[in-house]
């Protein structure tokens, strides 16, 4: 056979290569397929698991890819670097709670909606371990600090507005300013969740119900 008759090896398309890789259990190649938002959320869930296990010092593109069972290229398609993942995790956590005060503002029973908020957050205390790692990380990360300040202010502002609505309804006490009640309410949540990294479950069960009752008594007067 002459050298001129030799043909170059055929390059597989990503879809063809992925079929071969799937058979041997290797991560997929090429541009991620499927719903963009859902895939991004999957990667953030994987990053959350890495941080839960190893902290932010252990977070990396490679470890997120391993936790999500995908290639590092898939991760970098959605996030340029580790810092982008950290910022996205912070936004995701704020998104998970920011709708509660919004719902309270339009609720006919503001106090009940805020009680639901408190119960829901304390019941899922294990999911909040990452929250205080983010707070600690923000001390050294200016971008993260800006995001957390901005989103925290948004929540406190909306919560204050919701409490003011509750005061007009008569379901929340009027002898204390709405802003002060908002600060007390968020401080109760932060104080309880602060213990989750070292004492998971402390404010669940009867203890949690007692804390919720006291917090609501402070709101209702």
C-alpha positions in Angstrom: 0.0 0.0 0.0 1.4 3.4 -1.0 1.8 6.3 1.4 -0.6 8.3 -0.8 -3.4 5.8 -0.4 -3.3 6.1 3.4 -6.3 8.1 4.7 -6.2 10.2 7.9 -8.0 8.8 10.9 -11.6 10.0 10.9 -12.5 12.4 13.7 -15.7 11.5 15.5 -18.4 14.1 16.0 -19.0 14.8 19.7 -22.3 12.9 19.6 -20.5 9.8 18.1 -17.7 10.1 20.6 -20.2 10.4 23.4 -21.9 7.2 22.5 -18.6 5.4 22.7 -17.7 7.1 26.0 -21.1 6.3 27.4 -20.5 2.6 26.8 -17.4 2.7 28.9 -18.8 5.1 31.6 -16.6 8.1 30.7 -17.8 11.7 31.0 -19.5 13.3 27.9 -17.8 15.6 25.5 -18.9 18.6 23.5 -21.6 21.3 24.1 -24.1 20.2 26.8 -27.4 19.1 25.6 -30.9 19.7 27.1 -32.4 22.5 29.2 -29.7 25.1 30.0 -31.2 26.3 33.3 -31.8 22.8 34.5 -28.3 21.7 33.7 -26.8 24.7 35.4 -28.9 24.0 38.5 -27.6 20.4 38.4 -24.0 21.7 38.4 -24.7 24.0 41.3 -26.2 21.1 43.2 -23.0 19.2 42.6 -20.9 22.2 43.7 -23.1 22.4 46.8 -22.2 18.8 47.6 -18.5 19.4 47.2 -18.6 22.4 49.5 -20.7 20.5 52.1 -18.0 17.8 52.1 -14.8 19.8 51.7 -15.6 23.5 52.2 -14.7 26.2 49.7 -11.0 25.4 49.9 -11.9 22.0 48.4 -14.1 23.4 45.6 -12.7 23.1 42.0 -13.9 22.7 38.5 -12.6 19.2 38.4 -14.4 18.2 41.6 -17.7 19.7 40.5 -17.4 17.8 37.2 -16.7 14.5 39.1 -19.7 15.2 41.4 -21.9 15.9 38.5 -20.6 13.0 36.4 -19.6 15.2 33.5 -16.5 16.6 31.8 -14.7 19.7 33.1 -15.6 21.3 29.7 -19.3 21.0 30.6 -18.7 22.9 33.9 -16.7 25.6 32.2 -19.4 26.0 29.6 -21.6 27.4 32.4 -19.0 28.8 34.8 -15.7 30.4 33.8 -14.0 29.5 37.0 -14.4 28.6 40.6 -15.2 32.2 41.6 -18.2 32.2 39.2 -19.5 29.0 40.9 -19.2 30.6 44.3 -21.1 33.7 43.2 -23.8 31.6 41.6 -24.2 29.5 44.8 -24.8 32.7 46.7 -27.4 33.9 44.2 -29.1 30.5 44.4 -29.4 30.6 48.1 -30.8 34.1 48.1 -33.3 33.1 45.4 -34.5 30.3 47.6 -35.7 32.7 50.3 -36.3 36.0 48.6 -39.8 35.0 47.5 -41.1 34.6 51.1 -41.2 38.3 52.0 -42.7 39.0 48.5 -45.5 36.6 49.2 -46.0 38.0 52.7 -46.5 41.5 51.3 -49.6 40.4 49.3 -50.9 37.9 51.9 -54.1 38.6 53.8 -52.3 37.2 56.8 -48.8 38.5 56.8 -48.0 37.0 60.2 -48.9 33.5 59.1 -46.8 33.7 55.9 -43.8 34.9 58.0 -44.3 32.0 60.4 -44.4 29.6 57.4 -41.1 31.2 56.2 -39.5 30.7 59.6 -40.7 27.1 59.9 -39.5 26.2 56.4 -36.0 27.7 56.9 -35.4 26.0 60.3 -36.7 22.7 59.1 -34.1 22.6 56.3 -31.2 23.7 58.5 -28.7 21.2 57.0 -29.1 22.9 53.7 -27.9 26.2 55.2 -24.4 25.0 56.3 -23.0 26.5 53.1 -24.6 29.9 54.0 -22.1 30.6 56.8 -19.2 29.4 54.7 -20.3 32.1 52.1 -20.4 34.7 54.8 -16.8 33.8 55.9 -15.7 33.8 52.2 -17.2 37.2 51.6 -14.6 38.7 53.9 -11.9 38.0 51.4 -14.0 38.3 48.1 -15.1 41.7 47.1 -17.5 40.5 44.4 -19.2 38.1 46.7 -19.4 40.7 49.5 -21.2 43.1 47.1 -23.7 40.4 46.0 -24.5 39.4 49.6 -24.9 43.0 50.8 -27.2 43.8 47.9 -29.3 40.7 48.2 -29.5 40.8 52.0 -30.6 44.5 51.8 -33.3 43.5 49.2 -34.7 40.8 51.5 -34.7 43.0 54.7 -36.3 45.9 52.7 -39.1 43.7 51.4 -39.5 42.0 54.8 -39.9 45.5 56.4 -42.5 46.4 53.8 -44.4 43.1 54.5 -44.3 43.8 58.3 -45.7 47.3 57.7 -48.6 45.7 55.7 -49.2 43.3 58.6 -49.3 46.3 61.0 -52.0 47.8 58.9 -53.9 44.5 58.9 -53.6 44.3 62.7 -51.8 41.0 62.7 -48.5 42.5 63.7 -47.8 44.8 66.6 -47.7 48.6 65.9 -45.8 49.8 69.0 -42.5 48.8 67.4 -41.2 50.1 64.1 -41.4 47.7 61.1 -37.7 48.0 60.4 -36.8 47.0 64.0 -39.1 44.0 63.8 -37.6 43.0 60.5 -34.1 43.2 62.0 -35.2 41.1 65.0 -36.9 38.5 62.8 -33.8 38.1 60.5 -31.5 38.0 63.5 -33.5 35.1 64.9 -33.1 33.2 61.7 -29.4 34.0 61.4 -28.7 33.1 65.0 -30.4 29.7 64.7 -28.7 28.8 61.4 -25.3 29.9 62.8 -25.3 26.7 64.8 -26.0 24.3 61.9 -22.3 23.6 61.0 -21.5 22.4 64.5 -24.8 21.3 65.8 -27.2 20.2 63.0 -30.8 19.8 64.0 -30.5 22.0 67.2 -33.5 24.1 66.2 -35.7 21.4 64.8 -38.4 19.5 66.8 -39.7 21.0 70.1 -36.8 23.4 70.5 -37.4 24.8 67.1 -41.1 25.2 67.7 -40.4 27.1 70.9 -38.0 29.5 69.1 -40.6 30.0 66.4 -43.3 30.7 69.0 -41.1 33.3 70.7 -40.2 34.9 67.4 -43.9 35.2 66.4 -44.8 36.5 69.8 -42.3 39.3 69.3 -43.9 40.1 66.0 -47.5 39.9 67.1 -47.1 41.5 70.5 
